[in-house]
Amino acid sequence: MRAVELTKPYTCEVVEVAAPTAPSGFVVVDVQRVGLCGTDVEFFRGEMPYLHDGHAHFPLRLGHEWMGTVTTLGEGVDERWLGRRVMGDTMLGCGVCRRCRAGHQHVCERRSEVGVRGDFPGALGEQLSVPARSLHELPDSVDDALGALVEPGGNALRSVLGAALTTDERLLIIGPGTIGLLAGLFAASQGVEVHLAGITDASIDFARTLGFTGVWHFEDLPTLEWDAVIDATSDATSPAKAVELVEPGGRVVFIGIGSTESVIDSRQLTLKDVTALGILSASPALDETISIYASGRVDPRGLIGATVGFDEVGSVLAGQRPAGAGPGPKIQVDPRR
């Protein structure tokens, strides 16, 4: 089959590889849509920490935001999965450790991450082999584009749930990229007053088209009481700013991961009685995200700027916008193109 392989930093190739099989407990999925994200860009640049701590190495196949149709069943897999449209959990825990037994497979020390960690091939191929236990069925009302937005949506939804806002409270989201915008859409659907702050004109201009209460250049951020702040950036200085901005007794949620260490003054957390929460994975919120998309309460398809084929993946990861792309930050890949 055809697949996209990252052989070294800044080198992405479309190659012919052996088609995957379905060992016991696994399925093979015909991939129909894959989202590209900031993690993929970090791998492309050789900056992803997993490359330096031994959890991943070149060559590798990216792709952890995906959907497709199950075409092959391994031994022991329920036949109901055959022909189903699905997306899959990125996090594949060992299944036997204390964390996995408690339902926290997404933080299993021995976990693999599809297209990210543990040399588990990602979805940038015509087919993908994954454990059946990782599958989540997609209803007909969740089309291909929405299906590939479930994984990032789950991360954003967990961030909003962690902020624990009521409808009379105010949320500030730092970083109007895909996750920040998704978080804003989920929060707004709950009746929360949502503000976003960014630093680039293009991202700010696009965010202003989505109906949020306020969208600001960070340096022009008004002095308001922020009951919760979600940091959805990779800026190492942003977590400290979030703690500084949040109201006493408020909540700070960290979903962005910087390439360098960030520093927070824990005295501020303590003296302001702030609750701080980190979000690593969409895993616990995938089914709820699918349900919200299916209901139409949140429709993030407007965030998709373009859908490309395998041949354009390298240029997208290098930062080039596809010809004719809209203003949305998310680029998706259709392997059938």
N, C-alpha and C positions, 0 to 999 in steps of 0.2 A: 504494500500500500504506500501511498504518498504521505509524507510527514514533514514537519518543520523541525530541524535540529539545530540547536545552538552549540557550536563546536568549540568556541572560545569567545572571549569578550569581543563584541562588535562584529561577530561573524555568524550569520544565520543562513542556513541552506535548506532548500527543499530536496529531500532525498527519498529513495525507495528503500523501505525496510520491510521485514517480515511482518505479516499481519498477526495481530495478537490472537491468543487462544483463550479458552475459558476453563481453567482448572476447577477443581471441586470448590463450590461455593462462590464462584465468580460468574460474571456475564461478559459478553462482548456487546458493545454499543456502537452503532453507526452514528458518528458524531455529526450533528447538524449545525451547531453554532458554538463558538468559543469567544469569550471576552478577554481582551488584553488589559492588564492592569499595571499599577506601579511596581508590584513585585516582579513582574516579567521584565520591566525596564531595568530594574536593579540587577537582575541576572544578566541581561544583555550587556550592561556596562561592567559586569564583573564586580559589582559592589555589594551584592546580596551577602549578608553575614554567613548564611549556610555554606557558601563556597569556601569560607575561610576557617570554619570550625569543623569541617569534615562531614556535614550533613547532606551535602550535595557536591557534585563535581561535573565538569564537562567530559564528554558531550551530554546534553540533556534535552528533553522534550518538554516544553512549557505547556501551560494550559490547565487552569484549575477552575475557571468559570465556564461551565459547559452544559449542554443538553443534547440529547439524541434519542435514538430508538433502540431498544434491546433486540438483538438479532440472534444471539447464541446463548444457550444456558449451559453452565457447567453442572457436574454431578451434584445432586442434592438441592438445586435451586428450584424454588416453587415455579411451576409452569405458568402461573399467572403473569410473570414478568415478560414473557415472550411477546414482542410487538408493542410493548408499552413505551410511551414517551416519558423520559425520565431526566432528572439531573442527579448529581451525586455529591455527597459530602466529601470535601477535600481531605479531611482529617481521618486517618485510618489507624486507630489505636491497636495495640496488641491484643486486646480483648480479654486479657487474663489478670492484669495488674490491678492494684487497689483502685487507681483512678478510673480505669475502664469499667470496673465492676460497679463503681459509683455513678456511672453515666458521664464521666468526664474524659472520654477518649480523645478529645481535642487537645488535651494537655498531657497525654500519655508520653512518658519519657522515651519510649521506643516507637513512637508513632511514625508512620510515613505520611507524606502530604502529596497528593496527586499533582504532578508537575512541579513540585517545589522541593520536597525533602525525602531523603531515603531512596534516591534513584528510582522512584516510581514514575513511569512515563506519564506525561500529561496528555491533554486532549487535542493538541495540535497535530493530529493525524486523522486519517479517514475513519479509523476505528480506535476504540479504547477498551481495555479490559480492567474491570473493577469488581470488588466484592459486592455481591448482591445486597449485603447488609447496609451498604452505603447509599443505596438508591432511594430516591423520593419521586413518586409518580407525579406527573404534570397533567392537570385536567385540560380539556380542549380549550378552555377559556384563557389558558396561559400559553401564548404562542411561542415560537422558537426564540424570538428576541427576548421576551420576558423570561423564558426558561433559563437563558444564560445570564440573566440579571438576578437570579435567586440567590446565588452565593454572595455577591457583594451586598445585595439587599439584606441578607441575614445579618451580616456584620453591622450594617447601618441600623437595622431594627434593634439589635441587642444594645447598641449605643444609646438609642432613644429610651428603651426600657430601663437601662441603667441610670439614665438621667432622672427617671421617676417623677416626671412633671405632671402637674394638674393643669386644667385649662385656664386658670387665672395666673399662671406663671410664665416666665420669659426665658427662652433658650437662645444662647449664642453658640454658633458653630464656627470654629476657626478652620478655614480651608474649604473653599467651594469646588473641590474636585468631585469625582463620582461618589465617593463614600459620604462626603459632607452634604452633597446635594440630595442623595438618597435619604440620609438622616433627616434633612430638612423636610422632605416630602412626607416621610412617615410621621414626624412630629406635627406638621401642619394638619395632617389628616385626623389627628387626635384633638384638634382645636387649640394647640399650643401656639403662642406668639413666637415666631421663629425669625431670628436675625442671623445673617452670615457675614463673615469678614474675610477678605482676601487681599492679595497684593498685586495681582495681575489684572490689567484692564479687561482682557478677553474673558477670563473666568467670571469676573464681577458682572460684566455686561450680560453674559448668558444667564447667570443666576437671577438677575433682575427680571428676566422674562418669565420666571416660574411662580410669581405671585407671593413671595415671602413678604413679611411685614417690613423688613429692612435688609438691605445688602450694602455693605460698606467697604471702602478701602480701609485697611487696618489702622492707618494713621489718622483716619477721620472718624473712628468709632466713637459714637456718642457716649456720654456718661449716663448709663442706665443701670438699673439693678438687674444683674444676670443671675437668675435662680439656679441655672445649670449652664455649664460650658462643656462642649464636646470639642476636643482637639483632634481634628482629622487631617493633620499635616505631617510631613516628614521633617519639619524644622525642629532642630534640637532645642531651640529657645522657646518654642511655643508652649510646652507643658507648664513652664514657670509662669508664663503670661496668663494661662488659663486659671491657675491657682490664684494669681493676683487679682484677676477680674471677677471671679465668682463671688457671690454674696456670702456672708457668714451664714453657716447652716446649710449651704447649698451643696451641689454635687458637681464633680468634675469627672468626665469620662475621657479616657485616652484610647483612641483607636488608631491613630497614626504612629508609625515607627520610624524614627530617624536613623540615618546611617552612622551617626555618632551619638555618644552618650548625652542624655539630657540631665539637668540638675534642677531639683525642686527643693525649696527651703521647707522642710517638714514643720518648722515652727509656724509657718503660715497656715498649713493644714490644721495644726492643733489649735492655734489661737483663734482661728476662724471657725473651728468645729466643722470642717469640710469633709465630706465623704468623697474619696477618690476610688475610681474603678477602672481597671484595664480590660480591654476586649481583644482577644486574640482571634476568635473564630466565629463563623456563622453557625456552627453545628447545632447549638440548642434552639435556634430560631428558624431553621429552614422550612419546616412545615407551616409555621405561622406566616412566614413570608409568602409562601405559595398561596395560602388561603387569602391573604390580603390582596395579592395581585389578581387572583381569580375573581374576587368580589368587585374589582374595579375601584376600590377605595384609594389605591395608589397605582398610578400608571407611569412608570419611569422611562418608557420607550423614547420619549423626547430627549433623553440624555445621550442617545446613540448618535454619534456624528456621522458614522459610515460603517458599512459592512464590506469587507475585502476578502480576497482569496489568499491562499498560501503564499503566492509570489510577492505579496505586498507586506507580509508580516515584518520582515527585516527593516524595511524603511519606516514602518510605523514605530517599531521599537527604538529606532534611531531618532525619533522625534519629528518625522515628516508627516504632515497631514495629507490624507489621500485626496486626490483631485475630486472636486465637487463635494467635499465633506461639509456637513452642517456644523453648527457651533457647539454641539454637545461634546463632552469630553470623552465619552466611551467609544472605543472602536471594537467592533466584533468581527469575527472571522467565520466564513462559511466554507468548509472544506470542499464543498461540491462545486465551487466556482473555478 
